[in-house]
Amino acid sequence: MPNNNIILIGFMGVGKGSVAREVVKHSKYMAIDTDDIIESMENRKIKKIFEVEGEAYFRELEKDVSHWLQKSVQNTLISTGGGFYKVKNIKKIGTIVLLDSPFDAIIKRIKSHPNAVNKLKKRPLLNDLKEAKKLYDLRRPEYLALADLVIDVTDKSATECSKELLKKVKKYV
Ligand code: S3P
């Protein structure tokens, strides 16, 4: 039986962190974030890990985190980095919720943020938008295939998305 967690997946910048914070406000869920866990484990930023060790090393850390989540975490909202969905045991960690939006809408969302420059800078895989679009096209069908529930977040506030998420999860579980 899978663990009793909710796992938020979706492309970089789609708003997983913002929705997670709203879910915490409107429910009894506690939230954790796989990127935050990795930064604490390594005591350095994701950007630095990519620069110094490379992406393959980061993906191994994601696998380590996935095993820990499966073994030790319950009743928690887990927001994930955009590539975390590739870990083999993801289905065993909990109910998978995809935050979905077209690529252009995601980029527009990031660029409209007051802290847009940093939002783009801290994500190594968003440095080149042409490459990022290719990655999005590759991943989107995989996200959809994996998701138990999908929330279209386009033009919705994080509060609206969090309410929709809680409603859908309640019906699903
Ligand atoms: C990644 C997404 C990032 C972070 C890392 C790699 C990806 O997280 O894990 O830069 O492969 O899509 P966000 O989705 O929170 O930006």
Backbone and ligand atoms as CSV (ligand in chain L), in Angstrom:
chain,resi,resn,atom,element,x,y,z
A,1,MET,N,N,0.846,-1.210,0.000
A,1,MET,CA,C,0.000,0.000,0.000
A,1,MET,C,C,0.881,1.260,0.000
A,2,PRO,N,N,0.573,2.251,-0.876
A,2,PRO,CA,C,1.439,3.434,-0.893
A,2,PRO,C,C,1.328,4.246,0.393
A,3,ASN,N,N,2.333,5.039,0.636
A,3,ASN,CA,C,2.284,5.907,1.813
A,3,ASN,C,C,1.181,6.943,1.633
A,4,ASN,N,N,0.828,7.540,2.751
A,4,ASN,CA,C,-0.292,8.474,2.756
A,4,ASN,C,C,0.152,9.925,2.528
A,5,ASN,N,N,1.004,10.144,1.543
A,5,ASN,CA,C,1.494,11.498,1.251
A,5,ASN,C,C,0.861,12.014,-0.036
A,6,ILE,N,N,0.992,13.326,-0.232
A,6,ILE,CA,C,0.656,13.906,-1.543
A,6,ILE,C,C,1.981,14.378,-2.139
A,7,ILE,N,N,2.230,13.971,-3.383
A,7,ILE,CA,C,3.472,14.389,-4.035
A,7,ILE,C,C,3.132,15.344,-5.165
A,8,LEU,N,N,3.654,16.553,-5.078
A,8,LEU,CA,C,3.415,17.547,-6.141
A,8,LEU,C,C,4.517,17.431,-7.171
A,9,ILE,N,N,4.128,17.143,-8.421
A,9,ILE,CA,C,5.118,17.129,-9.495
A,9,ILE,C,C,4.739,18.195,-10.532
A,10,GLY,N,N,5.687,18.504,-11.409
A,10,GLY,CA,C,5.414,19.472,-12.463
A,10,GLY,C,C,6.678,20.207,-12.845
A,11,PHE,N,N,6.593,20.921,-13.954
A,11,PHE,CA,C,7.780,21.576,-14.517
A,11,PHE,C,C,8.268,22.711,-13.616
A,12,MET,N,N,9.559,23.015,-13.775
A,12,MET,CA,C,10.162,24.138,-13.036
A,12,MET,C,C,9.320,25.398,-13.184
A,13,GLY,N,N,9.073,26.069,-12.082
A,13,GLY,CA,C,8.403,27.364,-12.140
A,13,GLY,C,C,6.890,27.295,-12.268
A,14,VAL,N,N,6.327,26.091,-12.232
A,14,VAL,CA,C,4.871,25.980,-12.400
A,14,VAL,C,C,4.120,26.434,-11.136
A,15,GLY,N,N,4.849,26.490,-10.015
A,15,GLY,CA,C,4.236,26.986,-8.783
A,15,GLY,C,C,4.049,25.930,-7.709
A,16,LYS,N,N,4.861,24.874,-7.734
A,16,LYS,CA,C,4.717,23.805,-6.729
A,16,LYS,C,C,4.910,24.344,-5.306
A,17,GLY,N,N,5.945,25.175,-5.146
A,17,GLY,CA,C,6.225,25.732,-3.819
A,17,GLY,C,C,5.092,26.620,-3.330
A,18,SER,N,N,4.599,27.496,-4.218
A,18,SER,CA,C,3.528,28.426,-3.818
A,18,SER,C,C,2.254,27.660,-3.457
A,19,VAL,N,N,1.929,26.637,-4.264
A,19,VAL,CA,C,0.712,25.860,-3.971
A,19,VAL,C,C,0.897,25.092,-2.657
A,20,ALA,N,N,2.077,24.538,-2.457
A,20,ALA,CA,C,2.334,23.795,-1.214
A,20,ALA,C,C,2.126,24.697,0.007
A,21,ARG,N,N,2.623,25.926,-0.075
A,21,ARG,CA,C,2.465,26.848,1.069
A,21,ARG,C,C,0.991,27.132,1.340
A,22,GLU,N,N,0.195,27.242,0.290
A,22,GLU,CA,C,-1.245,27.492,0.464
A,22,GLU,C,C,-1.962,26.267,1.027
A,23,VAL,N,N,-1.559,25.081,0.577
A,23,VAL,CA,C,-2.173,23.855,1.108
A,23,VAL,C,C,-1.932,23.781,2.624
A,24,VAL,N,N,-0.727,24.136,3.030
A,24,VAL,CA,C,-0.408,24.118,4.463
A,24,VAL,C,C,-1.334,25.068,5.232
A,25,LYS,N,N,-1.590,26.243,4.633
A,25,LYS,CA,C,-2.466,27.231,5.283
A,25,LYS,C,C,-3.889,26.723,5.435
A,26,HIS,N,N,-4.360,25.943,4.432
A,26,HIS,CA,C,-5.766,25.553,4.381
A,26,HIS,C,C,-6.028,24.117,4.811
A,27,SER,N,N,-5.038,23.448,5.394
A,27,SER,CA,C,-5.244,22.043,5.763
A,27,SER,C,C,-4.351,21.689,6.946
A,28,LYS,N,N,-4.373,20.392,7.283
A,28,LYS,CA,C,-3.508,19.955,8.386
A,28,LYS,C,C,-2.185,19.383,7.884
A,29,TYR,N,N,-1.986,19.465,6.571
A,29,TYR,CA,C,-0.745,18.913,6.026
A,29,TYR,C,C,0.467,19.754,6.428
A,30,MET,N,N,1.572,19.060,6.676
A,30,MET,CA,C,2.878,19.698,6.776
A,30,MET,C,C,3.509,19.548,5.392
A,31,ALA,N,N,4.397,20.460,5.034
A,31,ALA,CA,C,4.995,20.352,3.697
A,31,ALA,C,C,6.518,20.276,3.766
A,32,ILE,N,N,7.073,19.457,2.882
A,32,ILE,CA,C,8.531,19.444,2.700
A,32,ILE,C,C,8.830,19.510,1.206
A,33,ASP,N,N,10.062,19.850,0.888
A,33,ASP,CA,C,10.428,20.069,-0.514
A,33,ASP,C,C,11.731,19.305,-0.804
A,34,THR,N,N,11.737,18.511,-1.870
A,34,THR,CA,C,12.915,17.655,-2.120
A,34,THR,C,C,14.179,18.491,-2.379
A,35,ASP,N,N,14.026,19.628,-3.052
A,35,ASP,CA,C,15.208,20.478,-3.289
A,35,ASP,C,C,15.761,21.031,-1.969
A,36,ASP,N,N,14.850,21.405,-1.067
A,36,ASP,CA,C,15.309,21.915,0.237
A,36,ASP,C,C,16.059,20.832,1.008
A,37,ILE,N,N,15.527,19.598,0.940
A,37,ILE,CA,C,16.182,18.491,1.659
A,37,ILE,C,C,17.591,18.280,1.094
A,38,ILE,N,N,17.692,18.309,-0.242
A,38,ILE,CA,C,19.000,18.100,-0.880
A,38,ILE,C,C,19.970,19.228,-0.507
A,39,GLU,N,N,19.470,20.461,-0.493
A,39,GLU,CA,C,20.360,21.583,-0.129
A,39,GLU,C,C,20.835,21.442,1.315
A,40,SER,N,N,19.964,20.953,2.198
A,40,SER,CA,C,20.386,20.751,3.598
A,40,SER,C,C,21.383,19.606,3.691
A,41,MET,N,N,21.109,18.508,2.972
A,41,MET,CA,C,22.024,17.355,3.013
A,41,MET,C,C,23.425,17.769,2.593
A,42,GLU,N,N,23.474,18.614,1.574
A,42,GLU,CA,C,24.750,18.970,0.945
A,42,GLU,C,C,25.331,20.270,1.477
A,43,ASN,N,N,24.501,20.993,2.225
A,43,ASN,CA,C,24.884,22.310,2.728
A,43,ASN,C,C,25.371,23.240,1.611
A,44,ARG,N,N,24.709,23.173,0.472
A,44,ARG,CA,C,24.996,24.094,-0.643
A,44,ARG,C,C,23.778,24.136,-1.568
A,45,LYS,N,N,23.737,25.166,-2.381
A,45,LYS,CA,C,22.572,25.390,-3.250
A,45,LYS,C,C,22.573,24.421,-4.441
A,46,ILE,N,N,21.362,24.175,-4.965
A,46,ILE,CA,C,21.209,23.301,-6.137
A,46,ILE,C,C,22.118,23.769,-7.284
A,47,LYS,N,N,22.129,25.087,-7.492
A,47,LYS,CA,C,22.923,25.654,-8.581
A,47,LYS,C,C,24.396,25.239,-8.437
A,48,LYS,N,N,24.886,25.331,-7.200
A,48,LYS,CA,C,26.281,24.980,-6.900
A,48,LYS,C,C,26.501,23.477,-7.131
A,49,ILE,N,N,25.548,22.661,-6.705
A,49,ILE,CA,C,25.689,21.207,-6.867
A,49,ILE,C,C,25.799,20.872,-8.362
A,50,PHE,N,N,24.936,21.501,-9.179
A,50,PHE,CA,C,24.996,21.277,-10.633
A,50,PHE,C,C,26.350,21.717,-11.184
A,51,GLU,N,N,26.810,22.911,-10.741
A,51,GLU,CA,C,28.062,23.466,-11.276
A,51,GLU,C,C,29.261,22.602,-10.924
A,52,VAL,N,N,29.316,22.178,-9.654
A,52,VAL,CA,C,30.517,21.500,-9.167
A,52,VAL,C,C,30.483,19.996,-9.470
A,53,GLU,N,N,29.322,19.381,-9.246
A,53,GLU,CA,C,29.250,17.915,-9.332
A,53,GLU,C,C,28.583,17.410,-10.615
A,54,GLY,N,N,27.766,18.258,-11.220
A,54,GLY,CA,C,27.053,17.841,-12.423
A,54,GLY,C,C,25.668,17.289,-12.103
A,55,GLU,N,N,24.866,17.181,-13.158
A,55,GLU,CA,C,23.465,16.779,-12.981
A,55,GLU,C,C,23.322,15.332,-12.475
A,56,ALA,N,N,24.188,14.430,-12.973
A,56,ALA,CA,C,24.045,13.009,-12.599
A,56,ALA,C,C,24.157,12.841,-11.078
A,57,TYR,N,N,25.060,13.587,-10.483
A,57,TYR,CA,C,25.240,13.532,-9.027
A,57,TYR,C,C,23.966,13.988,-8.317
A,58,PHE,N,N,23.377,15.091,-8.828
A,58,PHE,CA,C,22.133,15.611,-8.245
A,58,PHE,C,C,21.021,14.555,-8.334
A,59,ARG,N,N,20.950,13.856,-9.471
A,59,ARG,CA,C,19.897,12.831,-9.640
A,59,ARG,C,C,20.073,11.684,-8.648
A,60,GLU,N,N,21.320,11.378,-8.301
A,60,GLU,CA,C,21.563,10.342,-7.290
A,60,GLU,C,C,21.047,10.800,-5.923
A,61,LEU,N,N,21.233,12.088,-5.645
A,61,LEU,CA,C,20.733,12.630,-4.368
A,61,LEU,C,C,19.210,12.532,-4.330
A,62,GLU,N,N,18.578,12.807,-5.481
A,62,GLU,CA,C,17.117,12.688,-5.538
A,62,GLU,C,C,16.685,11.248,-5.226
A,63,LYS,N,N,17.455,10.285,-5.732
A,63,LYS,CA,C,17.124,8.878,-5.443
A,63,LYS,C,C,17.241,8.599,-3.948
A,64,ASP,N,N,18.317,9.103,-3.329
A,64,ASP,CA,C,18.489,8.907,-1.879
A,64,ASP,C,C,17.286,9.478,-1.137
A,65,VAL,N,N,16.877,10.673,-1.547
A,65,VAL,CA,C,15.732,11.323,-0.885
A,65,VAL,C,C,14.462,10.475,-1.080
A,66,SER,N,N,14.297,9.921,-2.279
A,66,SER,CA,C,13.082,9.144,-2.557
A,66,SER,C,C,12.997,7.912,-1.640
A,67,HIS,N,N,14.132,7.287,-1.366
A,67,HIS,CA,C,14.121,6.105,-0.483
A,67,HIS,C,C,13.768,6.514,0.934
A,68,TRP,N,N,14.322,7.634,1.350
A,68,TRP,CA,C,14.016,8.127,2.704
A,68,TRP,C,C,12.527,8.484,2.819
A,69,LEU,N,N,11.999,9.126,1.781
A,69,LEU,CA,C,10.573,9.511,1.814
A,69,LEU,C,C,9.696,8.271,1.927
A,70,GLN,N,N,10.010,7.261,1.125
A,70,GLN,CA,C,9.191,6.048,1.128
A,70,GLN,C,C,9.216,5.367,2.495
A,71,LYS,N,N,10.386,5.369,3.108
A,71,LYS,CA,C,10.558,4.643,4.362
A,71,LYS,C,C,10.031,5.421,5.561
A,72,SER,N,N,10.197,6.740,5.536
A,72,SER,CA,C,10.062,7.484,6.787
A,72,SER,C,C,9.014,8.591,6.814
A,73,VAL,N,N,8.378,8.908,5.694
A,73,VAL,CA,C,7.486,10.086,5.705
A,73,VAL,C,C,6.035,9.682,5.469
A,74,GLN,N,N,5.147,10.229,6.270
A,74,GLN,CA,C,3.707,9.952,6.181
A,74,GLN,C,C,2.908,11.243,6.329
A,75,ASN,N,N,1.697,11.265,5.775
A,75,ASN,CA,C,0.756,12.380,5.954
A,75,ASN,C,C,1.344,13.739,5.618
A,76,THR,N,N,2.176,13.788,4.625
A,76,THR,CA,C,2.905,15.028,4.324
A,76,THR,C,C,2.713,15.406,2.858
A,77,LEU,N,N,2.698,16.711,2.628
A,77,LEU,CA,C,2.683,17.214,1.257
A,77,LEU,C,C,4.140,17.380,0.834
A,78,ILE,N,N,4.513,16.689,-0.230
A,78,ILE,CA,C,5.910,16.715,-0.667
A,78,ILE,C,C,5.993,17.436,-2.005
A,79,SER,N,N,6.615,18.620,-2.023
A,79,SER,CA,C,6.795,19.240,-3.334
A,79,SER,C,C,8.174,18.840,-3.847
A,80,THR,N,N,8.262,18.668,-5.155
A,80,THR,CA,C,9.466,18.055,-5.721
A,80,THR,C,C,10.094,18.954,-6.787
A,81,GLY,N,N,11.367,18.735,-7.042
A,81,GLY,CA,C,12.015,19.384,-8.176
A,81,GLY,C,C,11.426,18.801,-9.462
A,82,GLY,N,N,11.518,19.570,-10.542
A,82,GLY,CA,C,10.866,19.170,-11.791
A,82,GLY,C,C,11.306,17.841,-12.386
A,83,GLY,N,N,12.481,17.330,-11.959
A,83,GLY,CA,C,12.961,16.059,-12.506
A,83,GLY,C,C,12.824,14.900,-11.527
A,84,PHE,N,N,12.288,15.180,-10.361
A,84,PHE,CA,C,12.196,14.150,-9.310
A,84,PHE,C,C,11.287,12.987,-9.710
A,85,TYR,N,N,10.325,13.282,-10.600
A,85,TYR,CA,C,9.351,12.244,-10.979
A,85,TYR,C,C,10.007,11.004,-11.568
A,86,LYS,N,N,11.263,11.099,-11.955
A,86,LYS,CA,C,11.969,9.966,-12.567
A,86,LYS,C,C,12.365,8.889,-11.548
A,87,VAL,N,N,12.325,9.194,-10.250
A,87,VAL,CA,C,12.743,8.174,-9.278
A,87,VAL,C,C,11.806,6.972,-9.384
A,88,LYS,N,N,12.395,5.790,-9.241
A,88,LYS,CA,C,11.635,4.565,-9.551
A,88,LYS,C,C,10.491,4.289,-8.583
A,89,ASN,N,N,10.652,4.732,-7.335
A,89,ASN,CA,C,9.663,4.356,-6.312
A,89,ASN,C,C,8.596,5.429,-6.082
A,90,ILE,N,N,8.471,6.375,-7.004
A,90,ILE,CA,C,7.587,7.526,-6.713
A,90,ILE,C,C,6.160,7.098,-6.370
A,91,LYS,N,N,5.665,6.074,-7.037
A,91,LYS,CA,C,4.277,5.630,-6.788
A,91,LYS,C,C,4.102,5.100,-5.370
A,92,LYS,N,N,5.217,4.659,-4.781
A,92,LYS,CA,C,5.142,4.089,-3.435
A,92,LYS,C,C,5.197,5.170,-2.363
A,93,ILE,N,N,5.468,6.390,-2.776
A,93,ILE,CA,C,5.600,7.465,-1.782
A,93,ILE,C,C,4.239,8.077,-1.452
A,94,GLY,N,N,3.325,8.101,-2.428
A,94,GLY,CA,C,2.008,8.676,-2.143
A,94,GLY,C,C,1.211,8.962,-3.403
A,95,THR,N,N,0.165,9.766,-3.245
A,95,THR,CA,C,-0.692,10.149,-4.371
A,95,THR,C,C,-0.004,11.261,-5.159
A,96,ILE,N,N,0.097,11.059,-6.467
A,96,ILE,CA,C,0.858,12.010,-7.280
A,96,ILE,C,C,-0.074,13.041,-7.916
A,97,VAL,N,N,0.188,14.306,-7.617
A,97,VAL,CA,C,-0.618,15.395,-8.175
A,97,VAL,C,C,0.262,16.231,-9.108
A,98,LEU,N,N,-0.172,16.315,-10.354
A,98,LEU,CA,C,0.573,17.123,-11.337
A,98,LEU,C,C,0.001,18.535,-11.398
A,99,LEU,N,N,0.877,19.530,-11.262
A,99,LEU,CA,C,0.490,20.911,-11.560
A,99,LEU,C,C,0.864,21.152,-13.008
A,100,ASP,N,N,-0.150,21.412,-13.818
A,100,ASP,CA,C,0.035,21.443,-15.263
A,100,ASP,C,C,-0.232,22.838,-15.828
A,101,SER,N,N,0.574,23.230,-16.809
A,101,SER,CA,C,0.365,24.512,-17.477
A,101,SER,C,C,1.199,24.516,-18.753
A,102,PRO,N,N,0.782,25.253,-19.802
A,102,PRO,CA,C,1.614,25.325,-21.005
A,102,PRO,C,C,2.958,25.995,-20.708
A,103,PHE,N,N,3.963,25.641,-21.514
A,103,PHE,CA,C,5.312,26.172,-21.294
A,103,PHE,C,C,5.323,27.703,-21.251
A,104,ASP,N,N,4.677,28.329,-22.222
A,104,ASP,CA,C,4.717,29.801,-22.292
A,104,ASP,C,C,4.103,30.449,-21.058
A,105,ALA,N,N,3.058,29.828,-20.546
A,105,ALA,CA,C,2.406,30.373,-19.348
A,105,ALA,C,C,3.330,30.248,-18.130
A,106,ILE,N,N,4.090,29.163,-18.084
A,106,ILE,CA,C,5.027,28.972,-16.963
A,106,ILE,C,C,6.121,30.046,-17.012
A,107,ILE,N,N,6.661,30.271,-18.205
A,107,ILE,CA,C,7.730,31.266,-18.327
A,107,ILE,C,C,7.178,32.666,-18.016
A,108,LYS,N,N,5.969,32.919,-18.480
A,108,LYS,CA,C,5.340,34.226,-18.196
A,108,LYS,C,C,5.189,34.408,-16.680
A,109,ARG,N,N,4.785,33.319,-16.030
A,109,ARG,CA,C,4.593,33.365,-14.577
A,109,ARG,C,C,5.921,33.694,-13.871
A,110,ILE,N,N,6.974,33.039,-14.280
A,110,ILE,CA,C,8.280,33.290,-13.631
A,110,ILE,C,C,8.710,34.732,-13.884
A,111,LYS,N,N,8.561,35.161,-15.147
A,111,LYS,CA,C,9.052,36.499,-15.511
A,111,LYS,C,C,8.270,37.622,-14.850
A,112,SER,N,N,7.025,37.326,-14.465
A,112,SER,CA,C,6.218,38.375,-13.849
A,112,SER,C,C,6.478,38.484,-12.343
A,113,HIS,N,N,7.282,37.561,-11.814
A,113,HIS,CA,C,7.567,37.569,-10.381
A,113,HIS,C,C,8.531,38.708,-10.050
A,114,PRO,N,N,8.329,39.400,-8.905
A,114,PRO,CA,C,9.247,40.492,-8.559
A,114,PRO,C,C,10.701,40.025,-8.469
A,115,ASN,N,N,10.899,38.753,-8.130
A,115,ASN,CA,C,12.244,38.221,-7.978
A,115,ASN,C,C,12.646,37.346,-9.177
A,116,ALA,N,N,12.143,37.733,-10.372
A,116,ALA,CA,C,12.277,36.875,-11.562
A,116,ALA,C,C,13.728,36.501,-11.885
A,117,VAL,N,N,14.634,37.470,-11.769
A,117,VAL,CA,C,16.022,37.206,-12.154
A,117,VAL,C,C,16.587,36.051,-11.329
A,118,ASN,N,N,16.342,36.100,-10.029
A,118,ASN,CA,C,16.842,35.028,-9.157
A,118,ASN,C,C,16.146,33.702,-9.426
A,119,LYS,N,N,14.844,33.787,-9.707
A,119,LYS,CA,C,14.067,32.560,-9.980
A,119,LYS,C,C,14.656,31.826,-11.181
A,120,LEU,N,N,15.078,32.593,-12.185
A,120,LEU,CA,C,15.664,31.989,-13.375
A,120,LEU,C,C,17.096,31.521,-13.095
A,121,LYS,N,N,17.837,32.348,-12.357
A,121,LYS,CA,C,19.254,32.065,-12.099
A,121,LYS,C,C,19.458,30.796,-11.287
A,122,LYS,N,N,18.558,30.571,-10.326
A,122,LYS,CA,C,18.797,29.429,-9.430
A,122,LYS,C,C,18.438,28.088,-10.076
A,123,ARG,N,N,17.862,28.137,-11.288
A,123,ARG,CA,C,17.471,26.896,-11.971
A,123,ARG,C,C,18.361,26.669,-13.202
A,124,PRO,N,N,19.400,25.861,-13.054
A,124,PRO,CA,C,20.366,25.677,-14.150
A,124,PRO,C,C,19.698,25.224,-15.444
A,125,LEU,N,N,18.634,24.441,-15.355
A,125,LEU,CA,C,18.018,23.904,-16.574
A,125,LEU,C,C,17.068,24.901,-17.236
A,126,LEU,N,N,16.974,26.101,-16.670
A,126,LEU,CA,C,16.147,27.148,-17.298
A,126,LEU,C,C,17.011,28.227,-17.952
A,127,ASN,N,N,18.334,28.021,-17.926
A,127,ASN,CA,C,19.245,29.036,-18.476
A,127,ASN,C,C,18.994,29.283,-19.953
A,128,ASP,N,N,18.719,28.187,-20.667
A,128,ASP,CA,C,18.497,28.283,-22.110
A,128,ASP,C,C,17.042,27.901,-22.376
A,129,LEU,N,N,16.235,28.894,-22.748
A,129,LEU,CA,C,14.786,28.655,-22.844
A,129,LEU,C,C,14.416,27.699,-23.981
A,130,LYS,N,N,15.239,27.662,-25.024
A,130,LYS,CA,C,14.972,26.725,-26.131
A,130,LYS,C,C,15.142,25.285,-25.646
A,131,GLU,N,N,16.207,25.078,-24.887
A,131,GLU,CA,C,16.465,23.739,-24.332
A,131,GLU,C,C,15.395,23.381,-23.298
A,132,ALA,N,N,15.006,24.379,-22.538
A,132,ALA,CA,C,13.988,24.149,-21.504
A,132,ALA,C,C,12.663,23.721,-22.143
A,133,LYS,N,N,12.346,24.331,-23.281
A,133,LYS,CA,C,11.095,23.978,-23.985
A,133,LYS,C,C,11.157,22.517,-24.474
A,134,LYS,N,N,12.339,22.117,-24.952
A,134,LYS,CA,C,12.524,20.724,-25.401
A,134,LYS,C,C,12.308,19.771,-24.221
A,135,LEU,N,N,12.860,20.157,-23.088
A,135,LEU,CA,C,12.730,19.329,-21.881
A,135,LEU,C,C,11.260,19.241,-21.469
A,136,TYR,N,N,10.571,20.376,-21.556
A,136,TYR,CA,C,9.141,20.411,-21.215
A,136,TYR,C,C,8.361,19.449,-22.129
A,137,ASP,N,N,8.639,19.521,-23.434
A,137,ASP,CA,C,7.906,18.674,-24.393
A,137,ASP,C,C,8.158,17.187,-24.138
A,138,LEU,N,N,9.361,16.897,-23.705
A,138,LEU,CA,C,9.724,15.513,-23.400
A,138,LEU,C,C,9.029,15.035,-22.121
A,139,ARG,N,N,9.009,15.930,-21.150
A,139,ARG,CA,C,8.512,15.516,-19.836
A,139,ARG,C,C,6.995,15.518,-19.705
A,140,ARG,N,N,6.328,16.433,-20.403
A,140,ARG,CA,C,4.903,16.611,-20.123
A,140,ARG,C,C,4.112,15.304,-20.258
A,141,PRO,N,N,4.298,14.538,-21.366
A,141,PRO,CA,C,3.550,13.276,-21.452
A,141,PRO,C,C,3.907,12.311,-20.315
A,142,GLU,N,N,5.151,12.382,-19.862
A,142,GLU,CA,C,5.568,11.485,-18.760
A,142,GLU,C,C,4.921,11.916,-17.440
A,143,TYR,N,N,4.843,13.227,-17.241
A,143,TYR,CA,C,4.145,13.738,-16.047
A,143,TYR,C,C,2.687,13.257,-16.059
A,144,LEU,N,N,2.049,13.429,-17.218
A,144,LEU,CA,C,0.620,13.081,-17.332
A,144,LEU,C,C,0.395,11.587,-17.099
A,145,ALA,N,N,1.317,10.775,-17.628
A,145,ALA,CA,C,1.163,9.327,-17.491
A,145,ALA,C,C,1.290,8.887,-16.033
A,146,LEU,N,N,2.074,9.622,-15.281
A,146,LEU,CA,C,2.374,9.240,-13.902
A,146,LEU,C,C,1.320,9.746,-12.906
A,147,ALA,N,N,0.697,10.869,-13.243
A,147,ALA,CA,C,-0.142,11.577,-12.260
A,147,ALA,C,C,-1.436,10.819,-11.924
A,148,ASP,N,N,-1.764,10.789,-10.642
A,148,ASP,CA,C,-3.079,10.292,-10.222
A,148,ASP,C,C,-4.113,11.394,-10.406
A,149,LEU,N,N,-3.702,12.630,-10.181
A,149,LEU,CA,C,-4.596,13.785,-10.303
A,149,LEU,C,C,-3.861,14.907,-11.033
A,150,VAL,N,N,-4.614,15.681,-11.824
A,150,VAL,CA,C,-3.989,16.783,-12.560
A,150,VAL,C,C,-4.726,18.080,-12.223
A,151,ILE,N,N,-3.959,19.118,-11.953
A,151,ILE,CA,C,-4.567,20.432,-11.738
A,151,ILE,C,C,-3.994,21.395,-12.769
A,152,ASP,N,N,-4.876,21.960,-13.583
A,152,ASP,CA,C,-4.427,22.981,-14.532
A,152,ASP,C,C,-4.313,24.287,-13.756
A,153,VAL,N,N,-3.093,24.777,-13.612
A,153,VAL,CA,C,-2.873,25.944,-12.750
A,153,VAL,C,C,-2.896,27.264,-13.537
A,154,THR,N,N,-3.070,27.174,-14.855
A,154,THR,CA,C,-2.978,28.375,-15.702
A,154,THR,C,C,-3.997,29.430,-15.280
A,155,ASP,N,N,-3.493,30.645,-15.052
A,155,ASP,CA,C,-4.337,31.784,-14.672
A,155,ASP,C,C,-5.135,31.563,-13.386
A,156,LYS,N,N,-4.637,30.684,-12.524
A,156,LYS,CA,C,-5.296,30.521,-11.217
A,156,LYS,C,C,-4.319,30.943,-10.128
A,157,SER,N,N,-4.866,31.458,-9.030
A,157,SER,CA,C,-3.984,31.823,-7.917
A,157,SER,C,C,-3.577,30.548,-7.169
A,158,ALA,N,N,-2.507,30.676,-6.375
A,158,ALA,CA,C,-2.053,29.525,-5.586
A,158,ALA,C,C,-3.154,29.081,-4.618
A,159,THR,N,N,-3.909,30.038,-4.104
A,159,THR,CA,C,-5.005,29.692,-3.173
A,159,THR,C,C,-6.052,28.860,-3.893
A,160,GLU,N,N,-6.445,29.301,-5.086
A,160,GLU,CA,C,-7.436,28.527,-5.867
A,160,GLU,C,C,-6.925,27.116,-6.142
A,161,CYS,N,N,-5.660,27.028,-6.542
A,161,CYS,CA,C,-5.086,25.708,-6.849
A,161,CYS,C,C,-5.075,24.823,-5.612
A,162,SER,N,N,-4.732,25.409,-4.475
A,162,SER,CA,C,-4.642,24.598,-3.257
A,162,SER,C,C,-6.029,24.072,-2.869
A,163,LYS,N,N,-7.049,24.894,-3.055
A,163,LYS,CA,C,-8.408,24.460,-2.713
A,163,LYS,C,C,-8.848,23.327,-3.638
A,164,GLU,N,N,-8.543,23.506,-4.934
A,164,GLU,CA,C,-8.882,22.453,-5.912
A,164,GLU,C,C,-8.146,21.155,-5.565
A,165,LEU,N,N,-6.891,21.298,-5.194
A,165,LEU,CA,C,-6.088,20.113,-4.847
A,165,LEU,C,C,-6.712,19.362,-3.669
A,166,LEU,N,N,-7.048,20.100,-2.632
A,166,LEU,CA,C,-7.584,19.439,-1.423
A,166,LEU,C,C,-8.910,18.740,-1.721
A,167,LYS,N,N,-9.728,19.374,-2.536
A,167,LYS,CA,C,-11.011,18.790,-2.925
A,167,LYS,C,C,-10.798,17.489,-3.703
A,168,LYS,N,N,-9.901,17.556,-4.691
A,168,LYS,CA,C,-9.660,16.388,-5.555
A,168,LYS,C,C,-9.026,15.244,-4.761
A,169,VAL,N,N,-8.107,15.568,-3.878
A,169,VAL,CA,C,-7.429,14.529,-3.098
A,169,VAL,C,C,-8.443,13.819,-2.183
A,170,LYS,N,N,-9.331,14.605,-1.604
A,170,LYS,CA,C,-10.339,14.042,-0.688
A,170,LYS,C,C,-11.202,13.019,-1.427
A,171,LYS,N,N,-11.582,13.361,-2.649
A,171,LYS,CA,C,-12.416,12.445,-3.450
A,171,LYS,C,C,-11.629,11.211,-3.867
A,172,TYR,N,N,-10.332,11.421,-4.089
A,172,TYR,CA,C,-9.508,10.350,-4.665
A,172,TYR,C,C,-9.118,9.301,-3.641
A,173,VAL,N,N,-8.737,9.769,-2.458
A,173,VAL,CA,C,-8.151,8.843,-1.458
A,173,VAL,C,C,-9.223,7.928,-0.854
L,1,S3P,C1,C,14.991,20.592,-11.899
L,1,S3P,C2,C,14.107,21.403,-11.230
L,1,S3P,C3,C,14.492,22.206,-10.060
L,1,S3P,C4,C,15.677,21.561,-9.344
L,1,S3P,C5,C,16.798,21.336,-10.294
L,1,S3P,C6,C,16.404,20.430,-11.471
L,1,S3P,C7,C,14.514,19.836,-13.084
L,1,S3P,O1,O,13.396,22.322,-9.153
L,1,S3P,O2,O,15.305,20.326,-8.757
L,1,S3P,O3,O,17.226,22.589,-10.768
L,1,S3P,O4,O,15.176,18.880,-13.513
L,1,S3P,O5,O,13.414,20.175,-13.591
L,1,S3P,P1,P,12.059,23.211,-9.454
L,1,S3P,O6,O,11.134,22.355,-10.270
L,1,S3P,O7,O,11.514,23.510,-8.100
L,1,S3P,O8,O,12.503,24.409,-10.174
